[in-house]
Structures are given as C-alpha cells and as structure tokens.
Amino acid sequence: MISQEIERVGIPTAVITTLVPTALMVGASRIVPGLSIMNPLGDPGLSPSKERELRRAIVLAAVEAVRDRVLDQKVFDWQ
C-alpha cells in the first residue's frame, strides 16, 4: 500500500475510504470512513451548505488523524 511506504519515510498519512475492513486488512494506519462508495467525501442529495459541512467534517477528521501518533491501526470517526 502506498500509504505504508510514505509512512516508512516519516510522513504521516490518512486513508479516507468506504472500505474500512479492506483498509484494515492491508495495514493502513489511520483510516477515516467515507460516506458511500460513489461519494466518499459528500452527499449530492444534501443542500450545498450541508454538503460543505459534511465534507469539512470528513476532511478535518483526516487532518486530526494525521496529527495523531498511531502505533498500530486506528479508525477515526468524523460523526
């Protein structure tokens, strides 16, 4: 997994995915659950302002994940 190689050189990464079990299986260290397969970072059914809030919450969870020191694997919830 590319994120593991990036982590090996000292750069923290976070994977935003709807396939959390797969990310755990392949060894991703910081995992942020996405919303859906077709729209991991949004929901086109929401109003533009609500979708912006949703996207912001997911991305902020990923930023917090990168800031957190993880020794093994951790799933970061954005809800």
Protein Blocks (a to p, Z undefined) as FASTA:
>chain_A
ZZlmmmmnopacddddfklmlmmmnopabdcddfblklmnbcfkbcfklmmmmmmmmmmm
mmmmmmpccfbbcdddfZZ
